[in-house]
Amino acid sequence: MSHPSVSRSAQPSPSKSDDRAERIEGEGISKAPEQVNDGQVLLSVASRKGDAELPLTKEIGVGRLAIQVSCQGEGTIEVSVEPVGLSFPLECVEQEVSSTYNEIILKRARSEGSVRVAAPSGVRWALTAEQ
């Protein structure tokens, strides 16, 4: 069960579709998205291309687990956090950065986890996972 939301002031993008994620002014992919909550960063990745499976640096505790993703390039990326079952797509477009923020409230801790990203080769992305 995920509760998607954008926690920064977001402005709708005037591009192709109103169904895709928000465009957040100043957001980029050359660095990982900035931490939103006061917790700890479990993973921070900047300017990657293609598929990746990235281990979280710390155990996943009880409570809020949040992930922010930004992308640029033509195509849709699929993001999943294992083993918690949080997954979502993000539609990416040329010439501007698309961003999303998703979170899930966990009732039990996990000793380890990872973030999987499936992305077309022409899409560049960045993400931050925090708790």
C-alpha positions, 0 to 999 in steps of 0.5 A: 500500500503506497501513498503517493504525494508530492511534498514540495511546491510542484507546478504542472508541466505544460508538456505532452500529458497531464497524467505524468508526474509533476515538474518541480522547479530546480529539480535535476538529475545531475545530483540525487533528490534532496532529502525531504524528511528528517530521517536517514538516507538509505540510498542516494544515486545521481545521474544513472542510465539503464537498469540497476539493482541497488542495495539499501545502505541500512536496514529498513525500520518500522515507519515511513519509507520514502523514495524520490525519483527524477528522470529525463529522456523518452520512456517510462521507468519502473521503480520497486523497493524490495522486499516491501512491495512498493513499486511505481512507474514514472513517465519521463520526457525529453528536455525536462525533468519529471519527478515523483515522491512515494512513501509507504508506512511499514509495520515491521523492520527488514534487515536488508532491502534494495531498489530496482530500476528498469529504465530504457537506455536513453533515460537518465535518472536519480533517486533518494530513498529515506526513512 
